[in-house]
Amino acid sequence: MLSPEHLRVRRVSDRLVLLELSARQRARAVELGEQLLGTVQASVGQMREELERGFELIETRASERRLVEGLKKLIEDASEFDQAEGFDPAALRSEVFLRAAAARQAETFGAPNLREAVLSGAAEALGVEPAEVERRLYADLRGAHRLKSAPPFSAEALVAAYQRAQLQTVLLRATSVVAEVHCANQDAYRQLFQKLKFRKLLYKLERLDDGGYRISIDGPFSLFDAVVKYGLELALVLPALEACDVLELKARVLWGKKRAALNVEHRHVRRRGAVETESVLRDDVATLLAEFNALGSAWCAKPAQEILELEGFGGCVPDLVFERADSPRVFLELLGYWSRDAVWRRVELAERGLGERIVFAASSRLRVSEEVLENEHAALYVFKGRPGARAIERKLDALAARR
C-alpha cells in the first residue's frame, strides 16, 4: 500500500482530486516502470542497499518524484527479500561487542590486528568462520536483506497498480463510501456482495430505478476501533467494485494533519474482456457449512445464490440456504461482528416482510437479544465465540414448525 507522500492529488475547495495521468505522462510512467523493473531484476541476489543505489542511477525529473517513489514502493512490496540464515545477528553483535569491550579494559584496544583478533575469538566461540561473523553481523538491518525474487508483472501492469493504489490509500482514511454499481447479471451482483461480506465490511444495500445497486459502506474513521485493519479491508475491496461494468464511487475522507473532511469521486468502466473472478466464501461461513453438513441433519445446507430485497427499503445477501423435504427453505445470514445498526436493519427488514424465511446470526458482543425478532418468517440467533451448527439446526426446526 502507498503512503500519502506517494500520491498525485490536489485539493480543490472541499474535494480531493486524484490527478489522472495524461497519455504523455502515462507513456513516461511506463518508461520509468521498465527501468525500475529492469534494475530490480538485475539485482536479484544482491542486498537491498545495492538495489536502492541502482534505483538512484535512474534519471528522473523533480516533478516525477511522487510517481517514481510510488512505483518503487509497489515494486519493493511485490519483491521477496530474506536475511542471511544462521545465527541471530543480535547475538553475534553482543559476542563481538563484549569481546571488544574486554579488549578496551585490558588496554589492548589499540593493538595491531585487534579487529581480526576480536572477530576470530567470536568466530571460535560460536563455531563459525571469522568472515561469516562479519558477513552476518548486521544481516538483520533492512539494507542488508538480500533480494530473493523480482515481481513478475509488466511496466504497464505496474502503472495500472499505481493508479488503483492511489485511490486505495485515500480510502484508508474514509468516513463513508457510497458506490453505485451496474452489472450485466444477477450473478455478478451476488459475487460482489459476497466479496463485501468476505472483507467484513459494514454496508447498506439499495436497489436503483435503473436496475443497479447503491452500496453505502461505513468507512474506517467512522468506527471507534480497528481503524487500520478495517480501512485496509475497505481498500482491498476496490478491485471487486471495479469488476462491475460501471462504478460510480463517492467517499468522504479525513485528509492531512488537520484531518480536513473532503469529498472524493471516482468513476470506472470495466474494460471488455476482463477476467471474471470467482466468489469465495468467508472462512467462518465455509467452516459453518462444513460443520452443519457433518451433523447428519434432515436439513441440507449449501451456499445461497439469492439476493433478498424489499422494494423501497433495501435488502440483504444471505450466506447459506437450508432445505428439507417437508419444509420451505430457510436462509441464513451470518452477521458475525458487524455493528448493532446492521442487526437492527435486518430486524426491521424481516418485520416488514422479506417473503422468505431467514435466520440472522449475530455475535453476543453486539449486545442484542434473540427476543427482538421472533415471527413466523424470521429469527435471530445470538452466539458466543463462533456459531454452532446444532444451535442453527434448532432454529431451523423452530421456524419450520411455525405457521
matplotlib code that plots the C-alpha trace (Angstrom):
import matplotlib.pyplot as plt

x = [0.0, 1.2, 1.7, 0.2, 3.6, 3.4, 0.1, -0.6, -3.5, -4.8, -7.2, -9.9, -12.2, -13.9, -12.7, -9.6, -8.8, -6.7, -4.7, -5.1, -2.0, -2.2, -1.3, 2.2, 2.6, 1.4, 3.9, 6.7, 5.4, 5.7, 9.2, 10.2, 8.5, 10.5, 13.8, 12.8, 11.8, 14.9, 17.0, 15.3, 15.5, 19.3, 19.7, 18.4, 20.9, 22.1, 21.4, 18.6, 21.1, 22.6, 19.2, 18.5, 21.7, 20.7, 17.4, 19.3, 21.1, 17.8, 17.4, 14.1, 12.7, 11.7, 8.0, 8.2, 9.3, 5.9, 5.3, 8.7, 8.6, 5.2, 6.3, 9.4, 7.2, 4.9, 7.9, 9.5, 6.2, 5.9, 9.6, 10.8, 13.7, 15.3, 18.1, 21.1, 20.2, 22.2, 23.0, 20.9, 22.7, 21.9, 23.6, 26.6, 26.9, 26.6, 29.5, 31.7, 31.0, 31.6, 35.0, 35.8, 34.9, 37.1, 40.0, 39.5, 39.6, 42.7, 44.3, 44.8, 42.2, 44.8, 46.9, 47.5, 45.2, 42.8, 39.8, 40.8, 41.5, 38.1, 36.3, 38.4, 37.7, 33.9, 34.0, 35.8, 33.3, 30.4, 31.9, 31.9, 34.5, 35.5, 34.4, 30.9, 30.7, 31.5, 29.0, 26.2, 26.9, 24.3, 22.2, 19.0, 19.2, 16.8, 19.6, 21.4, 18.4, 19.0, 16.7, 15.4, 13.0, 11.7, 8.0, 6.6, 4.4, 5.0, 5.6, 2.0, 0.6, 2.8, 1.5, -2.1, -1.5, -0.1, -3.3, -5.5, -3.3, -3.7, -7.4, -6.9, -4.6, -7.3, -10.0, -7.9, -9.0, -12.7, -15.6, -18.1, -18.2, -21.2, -20.8, -23.4, -22.7, -24.2, -23.5, -24.6, -26.4, -27.6, -24.7, -22.2, -24.1, -24.2, -20.4, -19.7, -21.9, -20.2, -16.8, -18.0, -19.0, -15.8, -14.0, -16.4, -17.4, -20.5, -22.8, -26.4, -27.9, -30.5, -31.9, -31.7, -34.5, -32.3, -31.6, -28.3, -27.5, -26.4, -24.0, -23.4, -20.2, -19.1, -15.5, -12.8, -12.8, -16.5, -15.5, -14.1, -11.5, -9.9, -9.4, -6.3, -7.5, -10.9, -9.5, -7.3, -10.2, -12.1, -9.1, -8.7, -12.4, -11.8, -10.9, -14.2, -16.1, -14.1, -15.0, -18.6, -19.5, -19.9, -18.8, -19.6, -17.9, -18.2, -16.2, -15.9, -12.3, -10.3, -7.2, -3.9, -2.6, -5.7, -8.0, -9.9, -13.2, -13.0, -15.0, -13.5, -15.2, -14.2, -15.7, -14.6, -15.9, -14.9, -13.0, -14.3, -12.7, -11.6, -11.2, -14.0, -13.1, -14.7, -16.8, -15.2, -16.9, -15.6, -13.7, -16.4, -19.2, -17.2, -16.5, -20.1, -21.2, -18.9, -19.8, -23.6, -23.5, -21.4, -24.3, -26.4, -29.3, -32.5, -31.6, -29.2, -27.0, -25.4, -24.2, -27.0, -27.3, -30.2, -30.4, -33.4, -34.9, -37.9, -38.9, -38.3, -36.5, -33.4, -32.2, -29.8, -27.5, -27.8, -24.8, -26.4, -29.7, -31.1, -33.5, -35.7, -38.2, -41.2, -40.4, -40.0, -36.3, -34.7, -31.8, -29.1, -27.1, -24.0, -23.6, -20.7, -19.1, -20.8, -22.4, -25.6, -27.1, -26.7, -28.6, -31.4, -31.7, -32.1, -34.7, -36.7, -36.3, -37.7, -40.6, -41.6, -41.8, -39.0, -41.1, -38.6, -37.8, -34.5, -32.2, -29.8, -26.8, -25.1, -22.3, -23.2, -20.6, -23.2, -25.4, -28.7, -31.3, -32.9, -36.3, -36.2, -37.0, -39.4, -42.1, -43.2, -40.7, -37.6, -35.5, -32.3, -29.6, -27.1, -23.9, -20.8, -17.4, -18.5, -21.8, -22.8, -24.2, -26.5, -28.0, -28.7, -30.5, -32.8, -33.6, -34.4, -36.7, -38.5, -39.1, -40.3, -42.8, -44.4, -47.5]
y = [0.0, 3.5, 6.4, 9.9, 11.3, 8.9, 10.3, 12.7, 14.6, 18.1, 19.8, 21.8, 23.5, 20.7, 18.0, 15.8, 15.2, 12.3, 13.5, 11.3, 10.6, 12.1, 10.0, 11.5, 11.1, 7.5, 6.7, 8.3, 6.3, 3.1, 4.0, 4.6, 1.4, -0.5, 1.0, 0.3, -3.3, -3.9, -2.7, -5.0, -8.0, -7.3, -7.0, -10.5, -12.0, -8.5, -6.6, -4.1, -1.2, -2.2, -2.2, 1.2, 2.5, 1.1, 3.0, 6.2, 5.9, 6.2, 9.8, 11.4, 14.9, 16.6, 16.7, 12.8, 12.3, 11.1, 8.9, 7.2, 6.8, 5.2, 2.8, 1.8, 1.2, -1.2, -3.0, -3.5, -4.7, -7.3, -8.4, -11.1, -10.3, -12.5, -12.1, -14.4, -17.6, -18.8, -17.1, -14.3, -11.1, -9.5, -12.4, -12.1, -8.3, -9.0, -11.5, -9.2, -6.0, -7.8, -9.0, -5.5, -4.0, -6.6, -5.6, -2.0, -2.7, -4.8, -1.8, -3.7, -1.8, 0.0, -3.1, -4.0, -6.5, -6.2, -6.2, -9.5, -10.9, -9.9, -11.4, -14.6, -15.0, -14.6, -17.0, -19.6, -19.3, -19.7, -22.3, -20.4, -18.8, -15.1, -14.0, -15.4, -13.4, -10.2, -11.0, -11.7, -9.1, -6.7, -9.1, -8.1, -4.5, -3.5, -2.6, -5.9, -8.0, -9.8, -9.7, -13.2, -12.6, -9.8, -9.1, -10.8, -8.0, -5.7, -2.0, -1.4, -3.5, -1.6, 1.8, 0.4, -0.8, 2.6, 4.4, 1.9, 2.1, 5.9, 5.5, 2.6, 4.8, 7.5, 5.0, 4.1, 7.5, 7.3, 8.0, 6.8, 5.4, 5.3, 3.1, 2.9, -0.2, -1.8, -5.3, -7.4, -10.0, -11.0, -13.5, -10.6, -8.6, -11.6, -12.2, -8.5, -8.6, -11.8, -10.1, -7.2, -9.7, -11.6, -8.4, -8.0, -4.5, -2.8, -1.8, -1.0, -2.1, -0.2, -1.0, 1.8, 2.5, 1.6, -1.9, -1.2, -1.0, 1.7, 0.4, 2.6, 1.4, 2.7, 3.9, 3.1, 6.6, 6.2, 3.5, 3.8, 1.0, -1.4, 1.6, 0.4, -3.2, -2.2, 0.5, -2.0, -4.3, -1.4, -0.5, -4.2, -4.4, -1.8, -4.4, -6.1, -2.8, -2.1, -5.5, -4.2, -2.9, 0.6, 2.0, 5.5, 5.9, 8.8, 8.9, 11.3, 11.2, 12.9, 14.2, 15.7, 16.5, 18.6, 15.8, 18.0, 16.5, 16.2, 14.6, 12.1, 10.9, 8.0, 6.6, 3.3, 1.5, -2.2, -2.9, -5.6, -9.0, -8.5, -11.8, -12.8, -13.7, -16.4, -15.8, -17.0, -17.9, -16.3, -18.7, -18.6, -19.3, -22.2, -23.7, -23.4, -25.0, -28.0, -28.5, -28.4, -30.9, -33.2, -33.3, -35.8, -33.4, -33.7, -30.2, -29.8, -26.7, -25.0, -21.6, -19.2, -17.7, -15.3, -11.6, -10.9, -7.5, -5.5, -2.8, 0.7, -0.4, -2.4, -5.9, -8.5, -11.1, -14.4, -16.7, -20.1, -21.7, -24.8, -27.2, -30.0, -32.2, -31.3, -27.5, -24.3, -23.4, -21.2, -18.7, -17.7, -14.5, -14.5, -11.0, -12.0, -8.9, -6.2, -3.2, -3.2, -1.0, -3.7, -6.1, -3.6, -3.0, -6.8, -6.9, -4.1, -5.7, -9.0, -7.4, -5.5, -8.9, -10.3, -13.1, -15.7, -17.5, -16.4, -16.6, -13.8, -14.9, -12.2, -12.2, -11.7, -8.9, -6.8, -6.9, -7.9, -10.3, -13.1, -11.9, -8.8, -11.0, -13.9, -14.4, -17.0, -16.0, -14.8, -15.4, -14.0, -16.4, -14.9, -16.9, -16.6, -17.2, -18.7, -20.0, -23.6, -25.9, -27.7, -24.4, -23.3, -26.6, -26.0, -22.5, -24.1, -26.6, -23.9, -21.8, -24.9, -25.6, -22.2, -21.5]
z = [0.0, -0.8, 1.7, 1.2, 0.0, -2.9, -4.2, -7.1, -5.5, -5.4, -3.0, -4.8, -2.3, -0.4, -2.9, -3.0, -6.7, -7.8, -10.8, -13.9, -16.0, -19.4, -22.4, -22.4, -18.7, -18.8, -21.5, -19.4, -16.3, -18.3, -19.4, -15.8, -14.7, -17.3, -15.9, -12.3, -13.1, -15.1, -12.1, -9.7, -12.0, -12.4, -8.6, -7.6, -5.1, -4.0, -0.8, -0.6, -0.3, -3.6, -5.2, -3.9, -5.3, -8.6, -8.4, -7.7, -11.1, -13.0, -14.2, -13.2, -13.0, -9.8, -11.0, -11.2, -7.6, -6.2, -9.2, -9.0, -5.2, -5.6, -8.3, -6.2, -3.2, -5.2, -6.7, -3.3, -1.8, -4.5, -4.3, -1.9, 0.4, 3.0, 5.5, 5.8, 7.6, 10.6, 13.9, 15.3, 14.2, 17.6, 19.4, 17.1, 17.8, 21.5, 21.4, 19.3, 21.3, 24.6, 23.4, 22.1, 25.5, 27.2, 25.0, 25.8, 29.6, 29.1, 27.4, 24.2, 22.2, 20.1, 19.5, 15.8, 14.2, 17.2, 14.9, 13.4, 16.9, 18.2, 15.1, 15.3, 19.0, 18.4, 15.5, 17.6, 20.4, 18.0, 15.8, 12.5, 10.2, 11.0, 7.6, 8.4, 11.6, 9.7, 7.0, 9.4, 11.9, 10.6, 8.4, 10.2, 9.1, 6.2, 3.8, 4.3, 3.3, 0.0, -2.9, -3.5, -6.4, -8.5, -9.2, -12.3, -13.7, -16.6, -16.6, -17.9, -15.0, -12.5, -13.7, -13.5, -10.0, -9.0, -10.2, -8.3, -5.2, -5.0, -4.5, -2.1, 0.0, 0.1, 1.1, 4.2, 5.6, 4.7, 7.0, 4.4, 0.9, -1.4, -4.6, -7.3, -9.4, -12.5, -13.6, -16.6, -14.5, -11.0, -10.5, -10.9, -8.2, -5.9, -6.4, -5.5, -2.3, -1.2, -1.5, 0.6, 3.3, 2.8, 3.8, 6.7, 5.6, 7.1, 4.2, 3.3, 0.1, -2.0, -5.4, -8.0, -10.5, -13.4, -12.1, -10.4, -6.7, -4.3, -1.6, 1.4, 3.2, 6.6, 6.5, 9.0, 10.5, 11.3, 13.8, 17.3, 17.0, 14.5, 12.2, 10.3, 9.8, 8.6, 6.4, 4.7, 4.1, 2.5, 0.3, -0.8, -1.9, -4.6, -7.3, -6.7, -7.1, -10.3, -11.6, -12.1, -15.6, -14.2, -10.9, -9.5, -6.2, -3.8, -0.5, 2.4, 3.8, 6.6, 4.9, 6.1, 9.5, 10.3, 9.1, 6.8, 5.7, 1.9, -0.9, -3.4, -6.6, -8.8, -11.9, -13.5, -16.6, -16.9, -20.0, -22.3, -22.0, -18.3, -16.5, -14.2, -10.6, -8.6, -5.5, -2.3, 1.0, 4.1, 6.4, 9.1, 6.6, 5.0, 8.4, 9.5, 6.2, 6.6, 10.3, 9.6, 6.8, 9.0, 11.6, 9.6, 9.8, 7.8, 6.6, 3.7, 3.6, 0.6, -0.3, -1.1, -4.6, -4.0, -3.1, -0.9, -1.4, -0.1, -2.5, -1.3, 1.9, 0.9, 1.1, 2.4, 0.9, 2.8, 3.1, 3.2, 2.4, 4.2, 2.5, 4.0, 2.1, 4.3, 4.8, 2.9, 2.5, 5.2, 4.5, 7.0, 7.0, 9.3, 10.6, 12.9, 14.4, 12.4, 14.1, 16.1, 13.5, 10.9, 13.2, 13.7, 10.0, 9.4, 12.2, 10.6, 7.1, 8.4, 10.2, 7.0, 5.2, 3.0, 1.6, 2.6, 5.9, 7.3, 10.3, 11.2, 13.2, 15.3, 17.9, 21.5, 21.5, 19.8, 22.9, 21.2, 22.4, 20.3, 21.6, 19.4, 16.3, 16.6, 14.0, 11.5, 8.9, 10.7, 13.8, 15.4, 16.6, 19.0, 19.5, 21.7, 20.2, 16.9, 15.6, 16.4, 13.8, 16.2, 17.6, 14.0, 13.3, 16.3, 14.9, 11.5, 13.2, 15.1, 12.0, 10.1, 12.9, 12.7, 10.7]

ax = plt.figure().add_subplot(projection="3d")
ax.plot(x, y, z, "-o")
ax.set_aspect("equal")
plt.show()
